[in-house]
Amino acid sequence: MIDKLKIKNNPESDKKILSKNNICDGDSKRQDAFEHFTVQWINAEDLFQRLLNLFGRFIYLGDKPVVVTLIQESLDTYFNAITRNDRYYYPHEHLHVLLSALMEKVFNYCKFQIIRKEGKAVWGIQQTEALNDWQGDVDILQLKNLKISEKEFKAISYDKIVLKNMKQVMKRFNYESSYLAPGLGHRS
């Protein structure tokens, strides 16, 4: 997937990237999912902001920030869960669906590191600093595959992305291990 990512020199602002209009992109189903998720989980937009801070506003997949793709594809999965009629789903089950999809997308799209062209400084998910804080001069950066185990990548990304209240809910209902185990996760 790394070959489809690119670094963009003039990224959009955080506000524009994370706007409801930008994320939903005119898709009514995605808009319904966005509204449902942000109403059901009061600080849901903080989750999106964490994603953007962690993986940077200047990393693009096609013509949009990779973070937008992560959120859009996760909301699409979430919409399918909230509109199912075969049984009642509790809020924690809906959250599990979204977080599972999100963590799977993060693993698929964001297993990268960024190296300054002179080769001295490297950013990867293991860094304490978020990519948006680290970036510096975008013109001298290049993307590389991150050499890290799947288990370690998932544990670090889950810890850095998922909000404390959401982690507590996932732990309470025994969902947390499904995000951290290799090759596992929610399948709807």
Buried (B, 14 or more C-beta within 10 A) or exposed (E): EEEEBEBBEEBBEBEEBBEEEBBBEEBEBBBBBBEBBBEEBEEBBEBBBBBBBBBBBBBBBEEBBBBBBBBBBBBBBBBBBBEEEEEEBEEBBBBBBBBBBBBBBBBEBBBBBBBBEEEEEBBBBEBEEBBBEBBEEBEEBEBEEBEBEEEEBBEBBBEBBBBEEBBEBBEEEEBBEBBBEEEEBBEE
